[in-house]
Amino acid sequence: MITRTAVVGASVGLHARPAALFAQAVDDKGIDVTMTFGDEEADASSALEIMTLGVKGGDTVTISTDDDSAGAAMDELAEMLTRDLDAE
């Protein structure tokens, strides 16, 4: 399992637009990714599931995958979370 942790850079958190951009990026990578916030988990390719986590700007989330060949993709996804996706 590959795990990455990131501090969410979107000042408004992972609401509709940032969640949709991230979910699309996960889908484009073609790997199964889980996002964890506190005790809750979400399918990271689903914007709706990401939004149900209630992640705010500055919160720390963890993303993980069972695909052991996805290290570079996970690095890119973690870096994406640190950016202000709402401003892009």
C-alpha positions in Angstrom: 0.0 0.0 0.0 1.2 3.5 -0.9 0.1 6.4 1.4 0.6 10.1 1.1 -0.4 12.9 3.5 -1.2 16.4 2.4 -2.4 19.7 3.9 -5.3 20.9 1.8 -4.3 24.2 0.1 -7.8 25.2 -1.1 -8.8 28.0 1.3 -12.4 26.9 1.2 -11.6 23.2 1.6 -12.7 20.4 -0.7 -16.1 21.7 -1.7 -17.6 21.2 -5.2 -15.0 22.6 -7.6 -11.8 21.5 -5.8 -13.4 18.1 -5.1 -14.4 17.7 -8.7 -11.0 18.6 -10.0 -9.3 16.2 -7.7 -11.7 13.4 -8.4 -11.1 13.9 -12.1 -7.4 13.7 -11.6 -7.7 10.5 -9.7 -9.9 9.0 -12.4 -7.4 10.1 -15.1 -4.6 8.2 -13.2 -6.6 5.0 -13.5 -5.9 3.8 -10.0 -8.1 3.2 -7.0 -7.5 5.8 -4.4 -9.0 6.2 -1.0 -9.1 9.6 0.9 -9.1 9.5 4.7 -10.0 12.4 6.9 -10.3 11.7 10.6 -12.2 8.4 10.9 -14.0 8.8 7.6 -13.0 7.4 4.2 -14.1 8.2 0.7 -13.5 7.0 -2.9 -11.2 9.7 -4.2 -12.6 9.4 -7.7 -16.0 10.6 -6.5 -16.4 14.3 -5.9 -19.6 13.7 -3.9 -17.8 11.3 -1.5 -14.9 13.7 -1.1 -17.3 16.5 -0.2 -19.0 14.4 2.5 -15.7 14.3 4.4 -16.1 18.0 5.2 -12.5 18.9 4.6 -11.6 22.5 5.2 -8.6 24.5 4.0 -5.5 23.7 6.2 -6.9 20.2 7.2 -4.6 17.2 6.7 -5.9 14.3 4.6 -4.4 11.0 3.7 -4.7 9.3 0.3 -3.8 5.7 -0.2 -3.8 3.0 -2.9 -3.1 -0.7 -3.0 -1.3 -0.3 -6.4 2.4 -0.6 -5.5 3.4 0.8 -8.9 1.6 4.1 -8.4 4.1 6.0 -6.3 4.7 8.8 -8.9 0.9 9.2 -9.4 0.3 9.4 -5.7 3.1 12.1 -5.4 1.3 14.2 -8.1 -2.1 13.8 -6.4 -0.7 14.7 -3.0 0.9 17.8 -4.5 -2.3 18.7 -6.2 -4.1 18.7 -2.8 -1.7 21.3 -1.5 -2.6 23.8 -4.2 -5.5 26.3 -4.1 -7.6 24.3 -6.5 -10.5 26.8 -6.2 -8.3 29.5 -7.7 -7.2 27.4 -10.7 
